Amino acid sequence: MLLEPSNKWYWQYDCASQSIVIQLSDGLAMSCHLNKRNMNNLCKGRVNFCAEDSSYYYYFLETLKDLAFSVPEKVQIALNAVTNLRFQKVKMPQSWFFDYHNSAVAFSTGDIITLSLKGDNVQFVILEADERVSMCMLLEDAVQLSDSKALAKFDVIRVMNDRVQLQKTVSKVLTDDSFSYVQIMA
């Protein structure tokens, strides 16, 4: 079942779990993976799910359509991606965990990519990218980066683009105009 955004959706910080919970319509709530340690200070009180958030939600669903995830998994990935875009603290790149690749590709939001870790490819989605660095969200269950550092599903890491390998590019470029077609349903 695909969830349709509405003006009743909102984020709220949950003190018990120390993470963000998105309240969906009809009493349905989803705990997002972003915890307090990695959160910026924008999630105070009730934060409404806006038109821009809806656009990103649909955009990420579109980029995931050909991947082997179930519809509920795609919804969970898209909602966690939007949550990270909105509330993730800016981090320094941590490229040293991943193998170098001489790539001349320009990456963009929604690209499905792999990062190579000791010869194994690990799947991510790009949340934000510029000409040098990409913010990537893990799509796999977990990955051990080193003896002391691991990533869980939906964790975010920033890496230099010379570590990124394109797996699937988005067919539509996300621009400021992309937000004009979404209307939040009542």
Sine and cosine of phi, psi and omega as CSV:
sin_phi,cos_phi,sin_psi,cos_psi,sin_omega,cos_omega
0.00,0.00,0.82,-0.58,0.03,-1.00
-1.00,0.05,0.81,-0.58,0.03,-1.00
-0.99,0.14,0.75,-0.67,0.04,-1.00
-0.99,-0.15,0.83,-0.56,0.02,-1.00
-0.85,0.52,0.53,-0.85,0.07,-1.00
-0.64,-0.76,0.19,-0.98,0.01,-1.00
-0.96,0.29,0.01,1.00,0.06,-1.00
-1.00,-0.02,-0.19,0.98,0.00,-1.00
-0.96,0.27,0.63,-0.77,0.09,-1.00
-0.36,-0.93,0.38,-0.92,0.08,-1.00
-0.99,-0.12,0.48,-0.88,0.10,-0.99
-0.45,-0.89,0.64,-0.77,0.04,-1.00
-0.97,0.24,0.75,-0.66,0.02,-1.00
-0.97,-0.24,0.92,-0.39,-0.05,-1.00
-0.89,0.45,-0.60,0.80,-0.05,-1.00
-0.89,0.45,-0.73,0.69,-0.02,-1.00
-1.00,-0.05,-0.15,0.99,-0.06,-1.00
0.80,0.60,0.68,0.73,0.04,-1.00
-0.58,-0.81,0.12,-0.99,0.02,-1.00
-1.00,0.05,0.69,-0.73,0.09,-1.00
-0.90,-0.44,0.72,-0.70,0.09,-1.00
-0.98,-0.20,0.86,-0.51,0.02,-1.00
-1.00,0.07,0.87,-0.49,-0.01,-1.00
-0.98,-0.22,0.13,-0.99,-0.03,-1.00
-0.91,0.42,0.33,-0.94,0.04,-1.00
0.87,0.50,0.59,0.81,0.08,-1.00
0.96,0.28,0.10,1.00,0.01,-1.00
-0.99,0.11,0.72,-0.69,0.03,-1.00
-0.73,-0.68,0.50,-0.87,0.05,-1.00
-0.75,-0.66,0.79,-0.61,0.07,-1.00
-0.99,0.15,0.81,-0.58,0.01,-1.00
-1.00,0.02,0.40,-0.92,-0.12,-0.99
-0.96,0.29,-0.34,0.94,-0.07,-1.00
-0.92,0.40,0.86,-0.52,-0.01,-1.00
-0.98,-0.18,0.15,-0.99,-0.10,-0.99
-0.86,0.52,-0.60,0.80,-0.05,-1.00
-0.89,0.46,-0.52,0.86,-0.05,-1.00
-0.97,-0.23,0.17,0.99,-0.12,-0.99
-0.99,-0.14,0.65,-0.76,0.14,-0.99
-0.97,0.24,-0.05,-1.00,-0.09,-1.00
-1.00,-0.08,0.32,0.95,-0.05,-1.00
-0.99,0.11,-0.26,0.97,-0.04,-1.00
-1.00,-0.09,0.99,0.16,0.04,-1.00
-0.86,-0.52,0.83,-0.56,-0.04,-1.00
0.95,0.31,-0.59,-0.81,-0.02,-1.00
-0.99,-0.12,0.82,-0.57,0.00,-1.00
-0.89,-0.46,0.90,-0.43,-0.06,-1.00
-0.94,0.35,0.55,-0.83,0.10,-0.99
-0.98,0.20,0.91,-0.41,-0.14,-0.99
-0.99,-0.16,0.01,-1.00,-0.01,-1.00
-0.87,0.49,-0.63,0.78,0.03,-1.00
-0.89,0.45,-0.66,0.75,0.05,-1.00
-0.88,0.47,-0.67,0.74,0.03,-1.00
-0.88,0.47,-0.66,0.75,0.03,-1.00
-0.88,0.47,-0.72,0.69,0.04,-1.00
-0.89,0.46,-0.65,0.76,0.02,-1.00
-0.83,0.55,-0.79,0.61,0.01,-1.00
-0.91,0.42,-0.59,0.81,0.00,-1.00
-0.89,0.46,-0.73,0.69,0.03,-1.00
-0.92,0.39,-0.62,0.78,0.08,-1.00
-0.86,0.51,-0.65,0.76,0.02,-1.00
-0.90,0.45,-0.66,0.75,-0.03,-1.00
-0.94,0.35,-0.39,0.92,-0.03,-1.00
-1.00,-0.04,-0.10,1.00,-0.19,-0.98
-0.85,0.53,-0.55,0.84,-0.04,-1.00
-1.00,-0.07,0.03,1.00,0.00,-1.00
-1.00,0.02,0.37,-0.93,-0.12,-0.99
-1.00,0.10,0.78,0.62,0.10,-0.99
-0.94,-0.35,0.49,-0.87,0.10,-0.99
-0.95,0.31,0.26,-0.97,0.01,-1.00
-0.86,0.51,-0.72,0.70,0.05,-1.00
-0.86,0.50,-0.60,0.80,0.05,-1.00
-0.91,0.41,-0.65,0.76,0.02,-1.00
-0.89,0.45,-0.65,0.76,0.05,-1.00
-0.89,0.45,-0.70,0.72,0.01,-1.00
-0.89,0.45,-0.68,0.74,0.04,-1.00
-0.88,0.47,-0.74,0.67,-0.03,-1.00
-0.88,0.47,-0.69,0.72,0.00,-1.00
-0.92,0.40,-0.63,0.78,0.07,-1.00
-0.92,0.39,-0.59,0.81,0.05,-1.00
-0.89,0.45,-0.72,0.70,0.01,-1.00
-0.90,0.44,-0.67,0.75,0.03,-1.00
-0.87,0.50,-0.72,0.70,0.02,-1.00
-0.90,0.43,-0.65,0.76,0.04,-1.00
-0.87,0.50,-0.63,0.77,-0.10,-1.00
-0.99,0.12,-0.60,0.80,-0.20,-0.98
-0.85,-0.53,-0.04,1.00,-0.03,-1.00
-0.95,0.31,0.73,-0.68,0.13,-0.99
-0.90,0.44,0.56,-0.83,0.09,-1.00
-0.95,0.32,0.75,-0.66,-0.03,-1.00
-0.87,-0.49,0.39,-0.92,0.12,-0.99
-0.97,0.24,0.51,-0.86,0.05,-1.00
-0.87,0.49,0.58,-0.81,0.05,-1.00
-0.80,-0.59,0.85,0.52,-0.12,-0.99
-0.95,0.31,-0.41,0.91,-0.14,-0.99
-0.87,0.49,-0.31,0.95,0.03,-1.00
-0.95,0.30,-0.38,0.93,-0.18,-0.98
-0.92,-0.39,0.45,-0.89,-0.03,-1.00
-0.95,0.31,0.54,-0.84,0.02,-1.00
-0.97,0.24,0.67,-0.75,0.11,-0.99
-0.69,-0.72,0.77,-0.64,0.00,-1.00
-0.99,0.12,1.00,0.02,-0.06,-1.00
-0.92,-0.39,0.74,-0.68,0.02,-1.00
-0.97,-0.25,0.31,0.95,-0.04,-1.00
-0.99,0.13,0.62,-0.78,0.13,-0.99
-1.00,-0.01,0.84,-0.55,-0.06,-1.00
-1.00,-0.09,0.41,-0.91,0.01,-1.00
-0.57,-0.82,0.22,-0.98,0.02,-1.00
-0.80,0.60,0.75,-0.66,0.04,-1.00
1.00,-0.08,-0.21,0.98,0.04,-1.00
-0.89,0.46,0.71,-0.71,0.10,-0.99
-1.00,-0.02,0.83,-0.56,-0.13,-0.99
-0.75,-0.67,0.21,-0.98,0.17,-0.99
-0.83,-0.56,0.54,-0.84,0.16,-0.99
-0.89,-0.45,0.71,-0.71,-0.06,-1.00
-1.00,-0.07,0.83,-0.55,-0.03,-1.00
-0.87,-0.49,0.97,-0.24,-0.03,-1.00
0.79,0.61,0.67,0.74,0.05,-1.00
1.00,0.01,-0.24,0.97,0.04,-1.00
-1.00,-0.09,0.71,-0.70,0.03,-1.00
-1.00,0.04,0.74,-0.67,-0.02,-1.00
-0.88,-0.47,0.74,-0.67,-0.12,-0.99
-1.00,0.01,0.73,-0.68,0.02,-1.00
-0.69,-0.72,0.24,-0.97,0.21,-0.98
-0.88,-0.48,0.65,-0.76,0.02,-1.00
-0.99,0.15,0.81,-0.59,0.05,-1.00
-1.00,0.00,-0.64,0.77,0.04,-1.00
-0.53,-0.85,0.53,-0.85,0.04,-1.00
-0.51,-0.86,0.55,-0.84,0.20,-0.98
-0.78,-0.62,-0.23,-0.97,-0.09,-1.00
-0.94,0.35,-0.25,0.97,-0.05,-1.00
-0.87,-0.49,-0.58,0.82,-0.19,-0.98
-0.74,-0.68,0.56,-0.83,0.09,-1.00
-0.82,-0.58,0.64,-0.77,0.13,-0.99
-0.99,-0.12,0.87,-0.50,-0.16,-0.99
-0.86,-0.51,0.64,-0.77,0.04,-1.00
-0.94,-0.35,0.77,-0.64,-0.03,-1.00
-0.92,0.38,0.75,-0.66,0.03,-1.00
-0.98,-0.22,-0.16,0.99,0.01,-1.00
-1.00,-0.07,0.19,-0.98,-0.08,-1.00
-0.88,0.48,-0.74,0.67,0.00,-1.00
-0.22,-0.98,0.39,-0.92,0.06,-1.00
-0.54,-0.84,0.72,-0.69,0.04,-1.00
-1.00,-0.03,0.92,-0.38,-0.03,-1.00
-0.99,0.14,-0.61,0.80,0.00,-1.00
-0.40,-0.92,-0.08,-1.00,0.04,-1.00
-0.88,0.47,-0.49,0.87,-0.09,-1.00
-0.92,-0.40,0.00,1.00,-0.07,-1.00
-0.71,-0.70,0.79,-0.62,0.05,-1.00
-0.71,-0.70,0.41,-0.91,0.12,-0.99
-0.89,-0.45,0.68,-0.74,0.11,-0.99
-0.99,-0.17,0.26,-0.97,0.03,-1.00
-0.80,0.60,0.72,-0.70,-0.01,-1.00
0.98,0.22,0.04,1.00,0.14,-0.99
-0.93,0.38,0.45,-0.90,-0.05,-1.00
-0.91,-0.42,0.64,-0.77,0.09,-1.00
-0.65,-0.76,0.62,-0.79,0.08,-1.00
-0.98,-0.17,0.71,-0.70,0.00,-1.00
-0.68,-0.73,0.44,-0.90,0.11,-0.99
-0.93,0.37,0.57,-0.82,-0.07,-1.00
-0.91,0.42,-0.27,0.96,0.04,-1.00
-0.96,0.26,0.01,1.00,0.07,-1.00
-0.97,-0.25,-0.21,0.98,-0.17,-0.99
-1.00,-0.01,0.69,-0.73,0.12,-0.99
-0.87,-0.49,0.81,-0.59,-0.02,-1.00
-0.96,0.29,0.78,-0.62,0.08,-1.00
-0.98,-0.22,-0.72,0.70,0.00,-1.00
-0.51,-0.86,0.81,-0.58,0.02,-1.00
-1.00,-0.09,0.44,-0.90,0.06,-1.00
-0.98,0.19,0.56,-0.83,-0.04,-1.00
-0.99,0.11,-0.36,0.93,-0.03,-1.00
-0.89,-0.45,0.76,-0.65,0.02,-1.00
-0.98,0.18,0.72,-0.69,0.02,-1.00
-0.99,0.17,0.85,-0.53,0.02,-1.00
-0.78,-0.63,0.11,-0.99,0.06,-1.00
-0.87,0.49,-0.48,0.88,0.03,-1.00
-0.93,0.37,-0.36,0.93,-0.04,-1.00
-0.89,0.46,-0.38,0.92,-0.08,-1.00
-0.99,0.11,-0.13,0.99,-0.09,-1.00
-0.98,0.22,-0.39,0.92,-0.10,-0.99
-1.00,0.05,-0.16,0.99,-0.06,-1.00
-1.00,-0.08,0.76,-0.65,0.11,-0.99
-0.85,-0.52,0.81,-0.58,0.00,-1.00
-0.95,0.32,0.77,-0.64,-0.05,-1.00
-0.98,0.20,0.56,-0.83,0.01,-1.00
-0.98,0.19,0.00,0.00,0.00,0.00
